Amino acid sequence: MAANCTHLDQIHDVQPSAHGCEECLQTGDTWVHLRECLVCGHVGCCDSSKNKHATKHFHATEHPLVQSFEPGEDWIFCYVDEVVIMPR
């Protein structure tokens, strides 16, 4: 993976918390794309979505790593180091 991220040791084998944005599903709202927290499995909507639940989850928990939860995408983003990590 990438040497630019200092948080890769926090990746866990997680199960997704929902099949869509956890908070948007509870409120009946919509999202654009989904991100899964690699520390706890929380599924939240991306920053292109009006609620930005994935980023809100980071600020609330300080869990630094999310992975795209979109079919065919497997990149990781580190909020702390602000770097996209592509698989090899």
Steps between C-alpha positions, in 0.01 A plus 500: 500500500622857554780625723324841519239366744604439858171335604491175303554305822147604605330301222277226640303218339162674528144424401299785342254658745234534227443455126474877460585809702404402854373846600327578168314169516376592850372840386379399153756722327708430188873492420736516202774247588585289803811456717572226754710568810783247510527528879139416597297431181277810514352572156447870430438726204783685323578872496311539171187401693320779685539336845867392476450229762832322435696816582274572799579147623872575475464821701291325766722191536842596357495177294735611220439251217206449266471284193267559210186291547415528132504191274825469307690754715754395763698814582553620857509860628679615814335808651800580721772475236263615221622234260329253268647152521467277195536121525795339330 
